[in-house]
Amino acid sequence: MSRVGKQPISIPQGVKVTVEDREFVAEGPKGKVRQSLLEGIPVEIEDGVVTVSRNDDSGDLRSKHGLMRALLANAVAGVSEGFSKQLEIHGVGYRASLQGKEIHLSLGYSHPIVFPVPEGIEVQVDEKAGKITVSGADRQQVGQVAANIRRLRKPEPYKGKGIRYSDEIVRRKVGKAGATAK
């Protein structure tokens, strides 16, 4: 039995969970998350607890048992608490501002970059500190939006300029040694 898959998921107060048409739906104060269920992995909801099991011990189902439980636990946690990712902007003249549902970025290119914020995602920009906070109920979507923003200007190893995660460590390189006089 999967160590992760056999653990029950407790449903917090204020969260409504249903299973309908091979789809797990969690609704809470932070939003609504839908997760499609995999074949052969039944999900039962009773007494405020969600349990995930599998029909047989085939290798395919064994490998997906823990995955399905983790995805459902993330959905429940997302609608009750939410998820967030912090990004930092490093570089002279690099800045970001939030205008409506768009982030306007100046990242050293000859043109400004406009990044549209998708539905279900909330973005906060601290212009003074150069920080961007991406938050939402769907963990996968929050991570993907943060990765898409980072991809606009990845941190480079010589001066460390670019957009990076707040907990990311950029390994710096020395660069050219220069000509030596004889």
N, CA, C and O of each residue as an XYZ file, in Angstrom:
728
protein
N       0.847     -1.182      0.000
C       0.000      0.000      0.000
C       0.888      1.239      0.000
O       1.940      1.258      0.638
N       0.463      2.256     -0.709
C       1.213      3.502     -0.793
C       1.183      4.227      0.551
O       0.122      4.372      1.158
N       2.338      4.678      1.010
C       2.377      5.387      2.292
C       1.629      6.703      2.211
O       0.931      7.086      3.150
N       1.773      7.399      1.087
C       1.075      8.669      0.921
C      -0.387      8.416      0.597
O      -1.265      9.088      1.139
N      -0.663      7.457     -0.277
C      -2.015      7.215     -0.757
C      -2.985      6.746      0.302
O      -4.178      7.034      0.203
N      -2.518      6.032      1.314
C      -3.449      5.504      2.310
C      -3.793      6.511      3.415
O      -4.681      6.250      4.227
N      -3.109      7.647      3.455
C      -3.407      8.659      4.471
C      -4.727      9.358      4.143
O      -4.942      9.753      2.998
N      -5.605      9.515      5.119
C      -6.876     10.204      4.859
C      -6.661     11.719      4.777
O      -5.725     12.260      5.365
N      -7.549     12.391      4.035
C      -7.501     13.852      3.902
C      -8.658     14.401      4.728
O      -9.819     14.126      4.424
N      -8.357     15.171      5.763
C      -9.429     15.765      6.574
C      -9.906     17.046      5.904
O      -9.105     17.837      5.406
N     -11.214     17.238      5.899
C     -11.819     18.402      5.261
C     -11.986     19.488      6.317
O     -12.696     19.278      7.300
N     -11.339     20.661      6.133
C     -11.465     21.740      7.120
C     -12.864     22.364      7.131
O     -13.664     22.160      6.217
N     -13.133     23.128      8.189
C     -14.412     23.815      8.331
C     -14.577     24.833      7.198
O     -13.638     25.565      6.886
N     -15.749     24.885      6.587
C     -16.023     25.858      5.535
C     -15.659     25.393      4.138
O     -15.782     26.161      3.184
N     -15.210     24.144      3.994
C     -14.853     23.596      2.684
C     -15.881     22.538      2.307
O     -16.210     21.662      3.106
N     -16.388     22.632      1.070
C     -17.365     21.674      0.564
C     -16.700     20.838     -0.523
O     -16.121     21.381     -1.464
N     -16.785     19.510     -0.393
C     -16.125     18.590     -1.318
C     -17.167     17.659     -1.918
O     -17.993     17.103     -1.194
N     -17.136     17.483     -3.241
C     -18.043     16.560     -3.918
C     -17.286     15.811     -5.015
O     -16.267     16.280     -5.522
N     -17.812     14.631     -5.367
C     -17.299     13.859     -6.492
C     -18.444     13.696     -7.470
O     -19.484     13.136     -7.123
N     -18.261     14.187     -8.706
C     -19.313     14.099     -9.709
C     -18.691     13.872    -11.075
O     -17.804     14.620    -11.488
N     -19.152     12.841    -11.781
C     -18.689     12.521    -13.140
C     -17.169     12.416    -13.232
O     -16.547     13.089    -14.054
N     -16.574     11.578    -12.394
C     -15.119     11.351    -12.391
C     -14.337     12.646    -12.209
O     -13.250     12.815    -12.763
N     -14.916     13.570    -11.411
C     -14.247     14.837    -11.137
C     -14.432     15.186     -9.670
O     -15.540     15.116     -9.139
N     -13.342     15.562     -9.020
C     -13.332     15.971     -7.619
C     -13.434     17.487     -7.590
O     -12.627     18.177     -8.213
N     -14.425     18.011     -6.867
C     -14.638     19.458     -6.798
C     -14.550     19.892     -5.343
O     -15.264     19.375     -4.484
N     -13.657     20.857     -5.076
C     -13.506     21.420     -3.733
C     -13.820     22.907     -3.800
O     -13.259     23.633     -4.622
N     -14.731     23.362     -2.920
C     -15.101     24.772     -2.848
C     -14.844     25.270     -1.441
O     -15.163     24.597     -0.461
N     -14.258     26.469     -1.352
C     -13.963     27.045     -0.052
C     -13.856     28.550     -0.136
O     -14.219     29.143     -1.152
N     -13.362     29.178      0.923
C     -13.275     30.641      0.942
C     -12.293     31.222     -0.083
O     -12.457     32.371     -0.493
N     -11.298     30.475     -0.499
C     -10.299     30.978     -1.456
C     -10.678     30.722     -2.912
O     -10.029     31.258     -3.810
N     -11.716     29.916     -3.171
C     -12.119     29.666     -4.547
C     -12.607     28.246     -4.748
O     -13.015     27.566     -3.806
N     -12.556     27.814     -5.999
C     -13.050     26.498     -6.382
C     -11.982     25.803     -7.228
O     -11.431     26.401     -8.152
N     -11.692     24.544     -6.909
C     -10.686     23.769     -7.649
C     -11.320     22.472     -8.120
O     -11.971     21.769     -7.347
N     -11.122     22.159     -9.400
C     -11.602     20.899     -9.990
C     -10.390     20.029    -10.316
O      -9.387     20.509    -10.844
N     -10.503     18.739     -9.992
C      -9.435     17.790    -10.285
C     -10.062     16.536    -10.874
O     -10.898     15.901    -10.231
N      -9.669     16.174    -12.089
C     -10.214     14.962    -12.700
C      -9.594     13.743    -12.025
O      -8.411     13.740    -11.686
N     -10.411     12.709    -11.838
C      -9.972     11.495    -11.155
C      -9.448     10.475    -12.159
O      -9.919     10.410    -13.295
N      -8.488      9.694    -11.739
C      -7.898      8.665    -12.588
C      -8.738      7.389    -12.537
O      -9.372      7.101    -11.522
N      -8.741      6.632    -13.624
C      -9.467      5.360    -13.686
C      -8.856      4.358    -12.715
O      -7.634      4.263    -12.603
N      -9.698      3.618    -12.018
C      -9.226      2.561    -11.128
C      -8.842      3.047     -9.747
O      -8.373      2.259     -8.926
N      -9.030      4.335     -9.472
C      -8.708      4.863     -8.149
C      -9.967      5.522     -7.581
O     -10.206      6.704     -7.824
N     -10.781      4.760     -6.819
C     -12.012      5.321     -6.262
C     -11.735      6.271     -5.091
O     -10.763      6.109     -4.352
N     -12.606      7.251     -4.946
C     -12.498      8.250     -3.879
C     -13.803      8.236     -3.098
O     -14.882      8.352     -3.678
N     -13.701      8.093     -1.768
C     -14.881      8.095     -0.913
C     -14.818      9.284      0.033
O     -13.756      9.625      0.554
N     -15.983      9.916      0.248
C     -16.095     11.043      1.176
C     -17.115     10.654      2.234
O     -18.280     10.407      1.919
N     -16.673     10.599      3.506
C     -17.608     10.312      4.597
C     -17.051     10.845      5.903
O     -15.857     10.725      6.181
N     -17.928     11.434      6.700
C     -17.606     11.973      8.026
C     -16.477     13.002      7.982
O     -15.626     13.006      8.872
N     -16.446     13.867      6.979
C     -15.447     14.928      6.902
C     -14.056     14.451      6.547
O     -13.071     15.148      6.790
N     -13.973     13.246      5.964
C     -12.673     12.676      5.591
C     -12.763     12.118      4.176
O     -13.733     11.448      3.821
N     -11.740     12.404      3.372
C     -11.651     11.862      2.014
C     -10.618     10.741      2.038
O      -9.493     10.936      2.497
N     -11.009      9.556      1.538
C     -10.068      8.438      1.456
C      -9.910      8.024     -0.002
O     -10.876      7.978     -0.765
N      -8.672      7.726     -0.364
C      -8.332      7.320     -1.729
C      -7.832      5.882     -1.662
O      -6.968      5.557     -0.848
N      -8.378      5.019     -2.521
C      -7.929      3.617     -2.568
C      -7.690      3.246     -4.020
O      -7.829      4.080     -4.914
N      -7.326      1.979     -4.252
C      -7.129      1.518     -5.627
C      -7.785      0.162     -5.795
O      -7.937     -0.593     -4.835
N      -8.177     -0.141     -7.041
C      -8.919     -1.372     -7.309
C      -8.052     -2.622     -7.245
O      -8.514     -3.658     -6.767
N      -6.818     -2.554     -7.708
C      -5.926     -3.725     -7.663
C      -4.492     -3.256     -7.443
O      -4.232     -2.061     -7.305
N      -3.567     -4.208     -7.410
C      -2.164     -3.902     -7.131
C      -1.297     -3.891     -8.382
O      -0.114     -4.225     -8.314
N      -1.866     -3.511     -9.524
C      -1.045     -3.430    -10.736
C      -0.056     -2.272    -10.590
O      -0.312     -1.316     -9.858
N       1.054     -2.367    -11.281
C       2.105     -1.359    -11.168
C       1.648      0.026    -11.558
O       2.075      1.018    -10.967
N       0.777      0.101    -12.554
C       0.281      1.397    -13.011
C      -0.555      2.082    -11.927
O      -0.366      3.268    -11.657
N      -1.473      1.346    -11.310
C      -2.312      1.934    -10.267
C      -1.517      2.219     -8.992
O      -1.781      3.203     -8.301
N      -0.553      1.364     -8.685
C       0.272      1.602     -7.500
C       1.050      2.906     -7.629
O       1.223      3.638     -6.654
N       1.521      3.189     -8.853
C       2.303      4.410     -9.046
C       1.432      5.667     -9.004
O       1.927      6.747     -8.684
N       0.143      5.538     -9.322
C      -0.738      6.705     -9.367
C      -1.538      6.921     -8.086
O      -2.193      7.953     -7.940
N      -1.498      5.972     -7.163
C      -2.280      6.050     -5.933
C      -1.859      7.253     -5.084
O      -2.701      8.064     -4.698
N      -0.584      7.367     -4.798
C      -0.075      8.479     -3.993
C      -0.220      9.808     -4.713
O      -0.490     10.831     -4.083
N      -0.042      9.801     -6.043
C      -0.209     11.018     -6.838
C      -1.625     11.561     -6.701
O      -1.818     12.756     -6.474
N      -2.618     10.681     -6.839
C      -4.009     11.117     -6.771
C      -4.333     11.681     -5.403
O      -5.014     12.701     -5.300
N      -3.861     11.039     -4.359
C      -4.105     11.532     -2.993
C      -3.457     12.891     -2.789
O      -4.059     13.766     -2.167
N      -2.231     13.095     -3.301
C      -1.530     14.369     -3.150
C      -2.249     15.480     -3.920
O      -2.347     16.605     -3.431
N      -2.748     15.176     -5.109
C      -3.473     16.177     -5.888
C      -4.761     16.604     -5.191
O      -5.108     17.785     -5.187
N      -5.472     15.634     -4.599
C      -6.713     15.956     -3.892
C      -6.428     16.733     -2.607
O      -7.182     17.640     -2.254
N      -5.350     16.388     -1.907
C      -4.972     17.120     -0.692
C      -4.590     18.564     -1.041
O      -4.904     19.486     -0.288
N      -3.912     18.762     -2.181
C      -3.566     20.116     -2.620
C      -4.815     20.911     -2.966
O      -4.875     22.111     -2.698
N      -5.812     20.263     -3.555
C      -7.062     20.954     -3.889
C      -7.775     21.411     -2.616
O      -8.256     22.542     -2.550
N      -7.846     20.548     -1.613
C      -8.504     20.894     -0.357
C      -7.733     22.006      0.366
O      -8.338     22.945      0.883
N      -6.409     21.900      0.401
C      -5.597     22.927      1.061
C      -5.667     24.257      0.302
O      -5.639     25.321      0.919
N      -5.757     24.204     -1.012
C      -5.798     25.415     -1.817
C      -7.054     26.230     -1.605
O      -6.986     27.457     -1.540
N      -8.210     25.571     -1.495
C      -9.454     26.315     -1.319
C      -9.626     26.810      0.110
O     -10.412     27.726      0.352
N      -8.899     26.217      1.070
C      -9.019     26.681      2.451
C      -7.938     27.700      2.811
O      -8.239     28.696      3.468
N      -6.692     27.477      2.400
C      -5.588     28.365      2.763
C      -5.010     29.117      1.566
O      -4.607     30.273      1.694
N      -4.967     28.467      0.406
C      -4.383     29.071     -0.785
C      -2.882     28.802     -0.863
O      -2.257     28.393      0.116
N      -2.319     29.039     -2.040
C      -0.892     28.865     -2.270
C      -0.315     30.164     -2.815
O      -1.031     30.942     -3.444
N       0.965     30.405     -2.584
C       1.594     31.609     -3.126
C       3.058     31.348     -3.433
O       3.699     30.493     -2.822
N       3.570     32.103     -4.393
C       4.985     32.061     -4.775
C       5.486     33.490     -4.794
O       4.790     34.389     -5.265
N       6.696     33.707     -4.280
C       7.328     35.021     -4.255
C       8.410     35.076     -5.315
O       9.221     34.157     -5.433
N       8.424     36.155     -6.087
C       9.462     36.396     -7.080
C      10.154     37.707     -6.748
O       9.533     38.626     -6.215
N      11.449     37.794     -7.064
C      12.217     39.022     -6.854
C      12.812     39.470     -8.173
O      13.226     38.648     -8.991
N      12.852     40.783     -8.376
C      13.445     41.354     -9.581
C      14.764     42.000     -9.183
O      14.793     42.873     -8.316
N      15.869     41.570     -9.819
C      17.198     42.124     -9.552
C      17.744     42.727    -10.836
O      17.686     42.098    -11.893
N      18.265     43.923    -10.752
C      18.882     44.564    -11.905
C      18.589     46.054    -11.912
O      17.513     46.486    -11.498
N      19.540     46.829    -12.380
C      19.377     48.277    -12.445
C      18.354     48.603    -13.530
O      18.515     48.197    -14.681
N      17.312     49.327    -13.167
C      16.277     49.710    -14.112
C      15.223     48.648    -14.336
O      14.277     48.880    -15.088
N      15.353     47.487    -13.706
C      14.351     46.443    -13.850
C      13.224     46.757    -12.865
O      13.468     46.954    -11.675
N      11.992     46.800    -13.369
C      10.868     47.101    -12.490
C       9.591     46.467    -13.015
O       9.506     46.044    -14.168
N       8.603     46.416    -12.134
C       7.295     45.860    -12.489
C       6.209     46.720    -11.870
O       6.394     47.290    -10.795
N       5.072     46.811    -12.554
C       3.919     47.514    -12.010
C       2.660     46.766    -12.430
O       2.612     46.148    -13.493
N       1.654     46.831    -11.586
C       0.394     46.158    -11.836
C      -0.615     47.186    -12.322
O      -0.881     48.172    -11.635
N      -1.184     46.956    -13.516
C      -2.180     47.858    -14.080
C      -3.385     47.013    -14.495
O      -3.378     46.368    -15.544
N      -4.405     47.031    -13.660
C      -5.586     46.206    -13.917
C      -5.254     44.736    -13.761
O      -4.757     44.319    -12.715
N      -5.524     43.944    -14.794
C      -5.211     42.512    -14.775
C      -3.961     42.223    -15.602
O      -3.839     41.141    -16.177
N      -3.026     43.184    -15.669
C      -1.786     43.013    -16.426
C      -0.605     43.475    -15.589
O      -0.705     44.428    -14.816
N       0.522     42.780    -15.757
C       1.767     43.201    -15.129
C       2.618     43.829    -16.233
O       2.874     43.198    -17.258
N       3.050     45.063    -16.023
C       3.926     45.745    -16.971
C       5.343     45.669    -16.422
O       5.631     46.173    -15.337
N       6.228     45.028    -17.192
C       7.597     44.780    -16.748
C       8.588     45.508    -17.642
O       8.448     45.527    -18.865
N       9.582     46.100    -17.016
C      10.702     46.697    -17.734
C      11.931     45.885    -17.327
O      12.406     45.995    -16.197
N      12.446     45.067    -18.257
C      13.491     44.100    -17.916
C      14.750     44.252    -18.761
O      15.459     43.274    -18.996
N      15.032     45.460    -19.216
C      16.266     45.691    -19.960
C      16.160     45.447    -21.451
O      17.149     45.594    -22.169
N      14.992     45.081    -21.930
C      14.797     44.921    -23.362
C      14.454     46.284    -23.959
O      14.243     47.247    -23.222
N      14.397     46.373    -25.274
C      14.087     47.636    -25.934
C      12.601     47.972    -25.857
O      12.196     49.051    -26.289
N      11.787     47.077    -25.319
C      10.347     47.286    -25.235
C       9.839     46.815    -23.873
O      10.433     45.924    -23.266
N       8.747     47.404    -23.391
C       8.150     46.896    -22.151
C       7.416     45.593    -22.417
O       6.931     45.360    -23.524
N       7.336     44.754    -21.408
C       6.665     43.463    -21.526
C       5.361     43.545    -20.742
O       5.345     43.975    -19.588
N       4.263     43.127    -21.382
C       2.950     43.103    -20.733
C       2.581     41.638    -20.527
O       2.477     40.871    -21.485
N       2.383     41.256    -19.255
C       2.031     39.880    -18.906
C       0.598     39.866    -18.383
O       0.335     40.425    -17.319
N      -0.349     39.232    -19.115
C      -1.737     39.171    -18.634
C      -1.875     38.148    -17.501
O      -1.345     37.040    -17.580
N      -2.592     38.539    -16.458
C      -2.805     37.658    -15.311
C      -4.029     36.790    -15.594
O      -5.110     37.325    -15.843
N      -3.885     35.438    -15.562
C      -5.024     34.562    -15.858
C      -6.080     34.579    -14.748
O      -5.825     35.027    -13.630
N      -7.273     34.078    -15.090
C      -8.366     33.985    -14.125
C      -7.982     33.022    -12.998
O      -7.316     32.013    -13.229
N      -8.409     33.348    -11.788
C      -8.144     32.489    -10.639
C      -6.809     32.775     -9.965
O      -6.479     32.147     -8.959
N      -6.042     33.708    -10.504
C      -4.736     34.055     -9.944
C      -4.765     35.510     -9.493
O      -5.284     36.380    -10.193
N      -4.205     35.759     -8.326
C      -4.096     37.115     -7.808
C      -2.611     37.470     -7.725
O      -1.801     36.686     -7.231
N      -2.268     38.654     -8.211
C      -0.871     39.088     -8.225
C      -0.754     40.393     -7.464
O      -1.564     41.302     -7.646
N       0.260     40.488     -6.606
C       0.579     41.723     -5.901
C       2.004     42.102     -6.265
O       2.897     41.255     -6.280
N       2.211     43.385     -6.559
C       3.535     43.865     -6.951
C       3.960     44.939     -5.965
O       3.250     45.924     -5.757
N       5.133     44.740     -5.354
C       5.748     45.762     -4.502
C       6.816     46.446     -5.349
O       7.920     45.927     -5.513
N       6.471     47.619     -5.886
C       7.359     48.299     -6.828
C       8.645     48.769     -6.174
O       9.695     48.759     -6.816
N       8.592     49.179     -4.918
C       9.787     49.692     -4.227
C      10.807     48.585     -3.981
O      12.003     48.769     -4.206
N      10.316     47.424     -3.511
C      11.221     46.327     -3.162
C      11.515     45.411     -4.345
O      12.415     44.574     -4.265
N      10.765     45.556     -5.447
C      10.969     44.685     -6.605
C      10.524     43.260     -6.361
O      11.204     42.310     -6.751
N       9.365     43.110     -5.706
C       8.847     41.774     -5.396
C       7.490     41.578     -6.048
O       6.674     42.498     -6.111
N       7.261     40.354     -6.536
C       5.985     39.971     -7.124
C       5.480     38.756     -6.356
O       6.217     37.784     -6.191
N       4.233     38.796     -5.883
C       3.627     37.670     -5.186
C       2.487     37.136     -6.032
O       1.541     37.860     -6.342
N       2.580     35.863     -6.406
C       1.545     35.188     -7.184
C       0.811     34.255     -6.222
O       1.437     33.420     -5.569
N      -0.523     34.394     -6.132
C      -1.279     33.546     -5.211
C      -2.581     33.097     -5.851
O      -3.088     33.726     -6.779
N      -3.115     31.983     -5.329
C      -4.354     31.430     -5.843
C      -4.678     30.121     -5.148
O      -3.937     29.668     -4.275
N      -5.799     29.511     -5.545
C      -6.257     28.271     -4.922
C      -5.657     27.030     -5.573
O      -5.484     26.013     -4.901
N      -5.336     27.088     -6.862
C      -4.821     25.937     -7.601
C      -3.293     25.959     -7.574
O      -2.669     26.848     -8.155
N      -2.701     24.990     -6.905
C      -1.246     24.963     -6.730
C      -0.499     24.880     -8.050
O       0.517     25.551     -8.232
N      -0.993     24.063     -8.973
C      -0.341     23.903    -10.267
C      -0.378     25.205    -11.054
O       0.618     25.577    -11.674
N      -1.499     25.897    -11.040
C      -1.629     27.138    -11.793
C      -0.762     28.244    -11.197
O      -0.181     29.031    -11.944
N      -0.663     28.321     -9.884
C       0.187     29.317     -9.230
C       1.644     29.089     -9.618
O       2.354     30.035     -9.960
N       2.088     27.838     -9.564
C       3.467     27.524     -9.934
C       3.751     27.796    -11.397
O       4.840     28.260    -11.738
N       2.789     27.515    -12.273
C       2.990     27.730    -13.707
C       3.055     29.213    -14.046
O       3.885     29.619    -14.859
N       2.197     30.028    -13.439
C       2.224     31.470    -13.692
C       3.535     32.069    -13.182
O       4.132     32.911    -13.854
N       3.990     31.641    -11.995
C       5.259     32.134    -11.464
C       6.417     31.735    -12.380
O       7.331     32.529    -12.600
N       6.387     30.522    -12.912
C       7.441     30.068    -13.825
C       7.401     30.852    -15.133
O       8.451     31.154    -15.700
N       6.201     31.187    -15.624
C       6.085     31.971    -16.849
C       6.624     33.383    -16.666
O       7.253     33.925    -17.575
N       6.386     33.990    -15.495
C       6.926     35.321    -15.222
C       8.447     35.251    -15.117
O       9.138     36.118    -15.652
N       8.979     34.239    -14.440
C      10.430     34.075    -14.296
C      11.087     33.877    -15.651
O      12.201     34.350    -15.878
N      10.400     33.175    -16.560
C      10.955     32.874    -17.874
C      11.174     34.129    -18.725
O      11.957     34.101    -19.674
N      10.489     35.229    -18.392
C      10.634     36.460    -19.163
C      12.057     37.000    -19.099
O      12.537     37.585    -20.070
N      12.747     36.811    -17.960
C      14.156     37.196    -17.829
C      14.765     36.367    -16.711
O      14.741     36.761    -15.545
N      15.317     35.201    -17.085
C      15.912     34.307    -16.097
C      17.150     34.958    -15.489
O      17.811     35.757    -16.151
N      17.473     34.628    -14.238
C      18.674     35.214    -13.633
C      19.936     34.701    -14.330
O      20.097     33.502    -14.561
N      20.817     35.635    -14.655
C      22.050     35.233    -15.337
C      23.169     35.090    -14.299
O      23.126     35.744    -13.257
N      24.168     34.244    -14.569
C      25.141     33.884    -13.539
C      26.271     34.891    -13.299
O      27.009     34.736    -12.326
N      26.436     35.908    -14.138
C      27.579     36.808    -13.983
C      27.280     37.984    -13.067
O      28.081     38.300    -12.188
N      26.150     38.632    -13.257
C      25.776     39.750    -12.381
C      24.553     39.433    -11.526
O      24.241     40.181    -10.599
N      23.857     38.340    -11.822
C      22.685     37.944    -11.048
C      21.428     38.702    -11.413
O      20.446     38.658    -10.672
N      21.434     39.404    -12.550
C      20.269     40.180    -12.953
C      19.170     39.255    -13.483
O      19.456     38.213    -14.073
N      17.916     39.647    -13.265
C      16.788     38.880    -13.780
C      15.727     38.681    -12.720
O      15.766     39.298    -11.655
N      14.776     37.809    -13.027
C      13.687     37.488    -12.094
C      13.968     36.114    -11.508
O      14.229     35.159    -12.238
N      13.912     36.022    -10.178
C      14.164     34.745     -9.501
C      13.147     34.532     -8.389
O      12.503     35.471     -7.921
N      13.021     33.271     -7.978
C      12.185     32.957     -6.820
C      12.865     33.520     -5.575
O      14.089     33.654     -5.549
N      12.089     33.850     -4.546
C      12.677     34.463     -3.354
C      13.624     33.513     -2.621
O      14.558     33.964     -1.958
N      13.392     32.198     -2.732
C      14.265     31.234     -2.061
C      15.302     30.623     -3.001
O      16.011     29.692     -2.618
N      15.395     31.137     -4.222
C      16.336     30.592     -5.207
C      17.734     31.164     -4.977
O      17.888     32.351     -4.693
N      18.734     30.319     -5.100
C      20.127     30.738     -4.976
C      20.747     30.700     -6.364
O      20.768     29.652     -7.011
N      21.254     31.844     -6.823
C      21.871     31.930     -8.139
C      23.373     31.785     -7.957
O      24.007     32.600     -7.287
N      23.939     30.741     -8.557
C      25.382     30.523     -8.460
C      26.080     31.480     -9.403
O      25.806     31.497    -10.603
N      26.975     32.270     -8.861
C      27.640     33.309     -9.632
C      28.939     32.785    -10.215
O      29.637     31.983     -9.595
N      29.257     33.256    -11.432
C      30.504     32.917    -12.087
C      31.448     34.109    -12.019
O      31.008     35.246    -11.849
N      32.726     33.854    -12.152
C      33.741     34.905    -11.989
C      33.775     35.825    -13.203
O      33.865     37.041    -13.039
N      33.708     35.293    -14.392
C      33.793     36.118    -15.599
C      35.207     36.123    -16.158
O      36.013     35.252    -15.830
N      35.505     37.088    -16.989
C      36.823     37.163    -17.614
C      37.894     37.533    -16.610
O      37.650     38.319    -15.694
N      39.063     36.977    -16.775
C      40.182     37.297    -15.895
C      40.845     38.586    -16.339
O      41.448     39.276    -15.517
N      40.750     38.937    -17.634
C      41.364     40.154    -18.119
C      42.803     39.894    -18.569
O      43.385     38.855    -18.258
N      43.360     40.843    -19.296
C      44.740     40.719    -19.792
C      45.715     41.025    -18.653
O      45.501     41.952    -17.871
N      46.758     40.253    -18.574
C      47.772     40.476    -17.532
C      48.965     41.177    -18.167
O      49.414     40.794    -19.247
N      49.474     42.200    -17.498
C      50.649     42.951    -18.005
C      51.923     42.215    -17.622
O      52.034     41.678    -16.519
N      52.910     42.192    -18.566
C      54.175     41.504    -18.273
C      55.314     42.466    -18.162
O      56.449     42.054    -17.919
